[in-house]
């Protein structure tokens, strides 16, 4: 086998086929992952030839043949995130790079139709939907031949919310009620951006309060300022004849704002009000009282998505697993602190 072509032109699949002594069709199938029916020796010969020639399959050519590119679009809601977004995208990028896929991040807007059209125009191999698309929009993407992950049957009749967030809401309420009855409050972030996570968390909170035989949770919006948080809490303090407050916060940032307001109002935490955040941020573990929070194993969640992407990319749609309920129980846990 020759070491390489004595030319500056880019090597083609025909060059690899000539070096390996096989057809171009065999080269294309093996290098695109559809290689199970070929003998191991043939697969190794093709890959060795491609490596020796420094050959990379043409993404444009693949798109012409298959109708799809090697692009993975990570569709992220234009929302207020915790500290894990960059790490999540990095894990997906690193895991899929070995399969020849490139990751593009697209932030979704409240006008989801424009986001959907822009994604379809890219003809991506796969879409990682982090909470932007409805089930109907997912079906339109898949009808165009693009795989959408995670592939799961979502945990509501409409299928438009994530069971991870349902479980977060449940865990928050259960933790706050460990010390006795509470009037449960959901404190969302007072932010004008799209919020795909708050509604399913509130749904989980409602399910848990109903299971405990409690009244419907109160909802408030809390800005990330002490004065704004004080203003949000004051109406709740008029409920003096009821049980103490248990506040399920959208994330650790909201919880810290509530703690600041409680300190200003001289409220006893956790006796007069108890609270719990989400994300387990470092700063939440440094403040006093130390924050009780819900930790999400984001690396494990992203690794699961990445494995699904690589598996589907190499096998094709016909061998992709069917929908399944996502078991979030091993991904989410309460981190006990001093605020509950």
C-alpha distance (Angstrom), angle and dihedral (degrees) to the residues before:
residue distance angle dihedral
X1 . . .
X2 3.79 . .
X3 3.76 119.7 .
X4 3.81 94.2 -128.5
X5 3.74 146.1 -41.0
X6 3.78 116.5 -69.0
X7 3.79 92.1 -135.3
X8 3.76 140.5 80.8
X9 3.81 94.9 -126.8
X10 3.77 118.7 108.7
X11 3.82 112.3 -98.2
X12 3.80 116.6 -112.9
X13 3.78 135.5 -152.2
X14 3.80 87.1 -101.1
X15 3.81 89.3 61.3
X16 3.81 90.7 50.4
X17 3.80 90.8 47.7
X18 3.82 90.8 51.3
X19 3.82 92.5 48.7
X20 3.81 93.3 46.9
X21 3.80 95.6 40.7
X22 3.80 94.5 -123.8
X23 3.80 137.7 108.0
X24 3.81 124.6 -84.5
X25 3.79 88.4 -116.1
X26 3.81 90.1 58.1
X27 3.81 90.7 49.6
X28 3.80 91.7 49.7
X29 3.79 94.3 49.0
X30 3.79 95.7 45.7
X31 3.80 96.0 45.5
X32 3.82 91.2 46.1
X33 3.80 91.6 54.2
X34 3.81 98.8 -104.9
X35 3.79 91.4 117.5
X36 3.80 108.1 118.0
X37 3.80 95.4 106.5
X38 3.83 94.1 53.7
X39 3.82 123.0 88.0
X40 3.78 115.3 -103.9
X41 3.80 91.3 -115.9
X42 3.81 90.8 56.4
X43 3.80 92.5 48.8
X44 3.80 91.8 49.7
X45 3.80 92.1 47.0
X46 3.81 92.2 52.4
X47 3.78 94.0 46.4
X48 3.80 92.2 46.9
X49 3.80 90.4 51.0
X50 3.80 91.6 48.9
X51 3.80 91.0 49.6
X52 3.80 93.5 47.2
X53 3.79 91.0 50.6
X54 3.81 93.1 42.4
X55 3.79 87.4 -125.4
X56 3.79 121.7 173.2
X57 3.82 120.9 -174.4
X58 3.79 113.2 -109.8
X59 3.77 110.4 -108.3
X60 3.76 91.0 -158.0
X61 3.79 90.0 51.6
X62 3.76 91.9 48.8
X63 3.78 90.4 50.8
X64 3.81 90.1 52.4
X65 3.81 92.2 50.3
X66 3.79 100.0 40.4
X67 3.80 100.9 25.1
X68 3.81 89.1 -121.7
X69 3.79 137.0 88.9
X70 3.80 127.2 -137.1
X71 3.78 89.9 -109.7
X72 3.80 122.5 123.0
X73 3.81 112.7 -158.1
X74 3.80 115.0 -153.4
X75 3.80 103.8 -158.0
X76 3.79 109.6 -155.1
X77 3.80 123.4 -174.2
X78 3.79 114.9 -118.7
X79 3.78 88.5 -114.3
X80 3.76 141.4 126.6
X81 3.79 106.0 -85.2
X82 3.74 134.3 -166.8
X83 3.80 121.4 -122.2
X84 3.80 96.2 -74.8
X85 3.81 106.1 75.7
X86 3.81 97.7 92.8
X87 3.80 92.2 43.9
X88 3.81 90.1 50.3
X89 3.81 93.7 51.8
X90 3.83 90.9 44.8
X91 3.81 91.8 53.9
X92 3.80 92.1 50.9
X93 3.82 91.5 45.9
X94 3.81 94.0 50.2
X95 3.80 94.5 44.4
X96 3.81 95.4 50.2
X97 3.81 97.7 40.7
X98 3.80 91.8 80.8
X99 3.81 88.9 59.3
X100 3.79 91.7 53.7
X101 3.79 95.6 -106.1
X102 3.80 125.0 139.3
X103 3.79 122.0 -148.6
X104 3.79 123.3 -135.6
X105 3.82 120.4 -174.2
X106 3.79 116.9 -144.6
X107 3.78 121.0 -176.0
X108 3.78 113.1 -142.7
X109 3.79 122.5 -132.9
X110 3.78 129.7 -151.6
X111 3.82 84.5 -102.0
X112 3.78 91.9 73.2
X113 3.83 93.6 176.6
X114 3.80 92.0 69.4
X115 3.81 90.0 49.1
X116 3.80 90.4 49.5
X117 3.80 93.3 50.2
X118 3.81 93.1 48.2
X119 3.80 90.3 51.1
X120 3.81 93.2 48.5
X121 3.81 90.4 49.6
X122 3.83 89.6 61.1
X123 3.83 91.3 56.8
X124 3.82 89.7 -144.5
X125 3.78 123.6 -166.7
X126 3.80 88.9 -130.1
X127 3.78 143.2 -0.9
X128 3.79 124.0 -143.7
X129 3.78 104.1 -152.6
X130 3.81 110.5 -157.8
X131 3.78 95.0 -177.4
X132 3.81 107.9 -54.3
X133 3.80 107.5 101.6
X134 3.78 130.3 66.6
X135 3.80 121.5 -136.1
X136 3.81 90.4 -99.3
X137 3.81 90.8 54.3
X138 3.81 91.0 46.9
X139 3.80 88.6 54.4
X140 3.81 91.0 52.3
X141 3.80 90.6 52.2
X142 3.79 92.5 49.6
X143 3.81 91.4 45.8
X144 3.83 85.7 61.7
X145 3.82 89.2 56.9
X146 3.80 98.1 -101.6
X147 3.78 119.3 129.4
X148 3.81 116.2 -128.6
X149 3.79 119.3 -153.4
X150 2.90 143.3 -126.7
X151 3.81 88.5 48.5
X152 3.75 104.0 -157.7
X153 3.74 141.7 124.9
X154 3.77 102.5 -107.7
X155 3.76 121.0 -128.5
X156 3.82 102.7 -110.2
X157 3.80 135.7 66.3
X158 3.81 91.1 -107.2
X159 3.78 94.0 41.7
X160 3.79 93.6 -138.7
X161 3.79 101.8 119.2
X162 3.76 135.5 65.3
X163 3.81 120.4 -111.2
X164 3.81 89.4 -143.9
X165 3.80 89.1 67.2
X166 3.80 92.3 41.9
X167 3.79 87.7 56.9
X168 3.80 92.2 46.5
X169 3.82 90.4 57.5
X170 3.79 91.7 47.8
X171 3.79 93.1 49.6
X172 3.79 92.2 48.7
X173 3.80 93.1 55.1
X174 3.79 94.3 43.3
X175 3.81 90.6 52.3
X176 3.81 93.9 48.4
X177 3.81 91.8 50.4
X178 3.79 94.8 52.4
X179 3.81 89.6 91.4
X180 3.82 95.4 47.7
X181 3.79 140.1 -76.9
X182 3.80 117.9 -20.2
X183 3.78 137.5 177.4
X184 3.79 98.4 -115.6
X185 3.81 118.2 -135.2
X186 3.79 128.4 -174.9
X187 3.83 111.7 -146.8
X188 3.80 110.8 -162.1
X189 3.78 124.5 -173.1
X190 3.79 114.0 -94.4
X191 3.80 95.0 -128.5
X192 3.79 131.2 132.1
X193 3.78 96.8 -138.9
X194 3.79 127.0 100.9
X195 3.81 112.2 -75.8
X196 3.81 113.5 -158.9
X197 3.81 94.2 161.1
X198 3.80 103.9 50.3
X199 3.83 98.7 64.0
X200 3.82 95.7 52.7
X201 3.80 90.8 44.8
X202 3.78 89.1 51.6
X203 3.81 88.3 49.6
X204 3.81 89.3 54.4
X205 3.81 89.6 48.8
X206 3.81 90.7 51.2
X207 3.79 92.0 49.3
X208 3.77 92.0 51.2
X209 3.82 95.9 46.0
X210 3.81 89.2 49.6
X211 3.79 90.7 50.1
X212 3.82 89.0 52.8
X213 3.82 91.6 48.5
X214 3.81 93.5 -114.6
X215 3.78 130.1 142.3
X216 3.80 122.0 -94.6
X217 3.82 111.7 -71.0
X218 3.81 119.0 -104.7
X219 3.80 115.8 -122.5
X220 3.79 125.8 -147.0
X221 3.81 135.0 171.1
X222 3.79 116.4 -129.3
X223 3.82 123.8 -163.8
X224 3.80 119.0 -150.7
X225 3.79 95.7 -104.5
X226 3.77 132.0 90.1
X227 3.80 94.5 -125.2
X228 3.80 92.5 46.7
X229 3.79 92.1 48.4
X230 3.82 90.4 49.5
X231 3.80 89.9 53.1
X232 3.81 90.6 50.0
X233 3.83 93.0 49.7
X234 3.79 99.4 44.9
X235 3.84 97.0 78.7
X236 3.80 89.5 52.9
X237 3.79 91.6 56.9
X238 3.79 89.7 63.9
X239 3.80 86.8 72.2
X240 3.79 88.7 81.5
X241 3.80 95.1 143.1
X242 3.80 93.1 57.4
X243 3.80 131.9 76.7
X244 3.81 121.6 -74.6
X245 3.77 117.1 -75.6
X246 3.79 123.9 -98.7
X247 3.81 110.5 -165.5
X248 3.81 121.6 -159.7
X249 3.80 104.7 -160.7
X250 3.81 126.1 -152.7
X251 3.79 90.5 -127.5
X252 3.79 142.3 -23.5
X253 3.81 92.1 -81.6
X254 3.81 91.4 59.6
X255 3.80 90.1 45.1
X256 3.81 91.3 53.4
X257 3.80 90.1 50.6
X258 3.81 89.2 52.1
X259 3.81 90.6 50.0
X260 3.81 89.8 51.8
X261 3.81 90.1 50.7
X262 3.80 91.8 47.4
X263 3.79 90.1 52.4
X264 3.81 90.8 50.5
X265 3.82 90.7 49.0
X266 3.83 92.2 44.3
X267 3.79 92.5 -121.9
X268 3.79 118.2 164.2
X269 3.81 110.8 -116.8
X270 3.01 119.6 -129.7
X271 3.82 97.9 6.1
X272 3.81 102.5 53.6
X273 3.77 93.5 27.7
X274 3.79 128.3 7.5
X275 3.77 123.0 -168.1
X276 3.77 144.1 -176.4
X277 3.81 132.0 -162.1
X278 3.80 136.4 -161.5
X279 3.84 131.5 -122.2
X280 3.83 101.5 39.4
X281 3.79 94.4 -121.4
X282 3.79 119.8 -169.0
X283 3.80 92.2 -119.8
X284 3.80 90.5 54.8
X285 3.79 89.1 58.5
X286 3.82 92.4 49.9
X287 3.80 100.1 51.8
X288 3.80 124.1 89.0
X289 2.94 120.5 -90.1
X290 3.79 89.0 35.2
X291 3.78 109.8 -120.0
X292 3.78 123.7 -109.1
X293 3.79 106.4 -141.7
X294 3.78 146.5 161.5
X295 3.80 116.4 -107.9
X296 3.80 120.1 -152.1
X297 3.80 117.2 -157.7
X298 3.78 92.1 -132.1
X299 3.83 95.2 169.7
X300 3.82 90.9 56.1
X301 3.79 90.9 46.9
X302 3.81 92.4 49.9
X303 3.81 92.3 44.7
X304 3.80 88.9 54.0
X305 3.81 90.5 52.3
X306 3.80 91.2 46.6
X307 3.80 92.9 52.2
X308 3.79 89.0 50.2
X309 3.81 91.0 50.5
X310 3.80 94.2 50.0
X311 3.80 93.1 43.6
X312 3.79 93.5 50.6
X313 3.81 92.6 43.4
X314 3.80 92.7 54.4
X315 3.80 98.7 40.0
X316 3.79 102.9 36.0
X317 3.78 129.3 -135.6
X318 3.76 96.7 -62.9
X319 3.79 92.8 66.1
X320 3.81 98.0 37.3
X321 3.80 115.3 120.9
X322 3.78 118.9 -105.9
X323 3.75 126.0 -110.7
X324 3.79 117.1 -68.7
X325 3.76 136.4 176.0
X326 3.79 109.7 -95.0
X327 3.79 109.7 -120.9
X328 3.80 102.9 -143.3
X329 3.80 96.4 170.5
X330 3.81 93.8 99.1
X331 3.82 92.9 45.9
X332 3.81 100.6 55.6
X333 3.81 130.0 56.2
X334 3.80 140.4 161.0
X335 3.81 117.0 -110.9
X336 3.79 104.9 -153.5
X337 3.80 117.2 -135.0
X338 3.79 137.4 155.0
X339 3.81 100.7 -79.9
X340 3.81 99.5 75.4
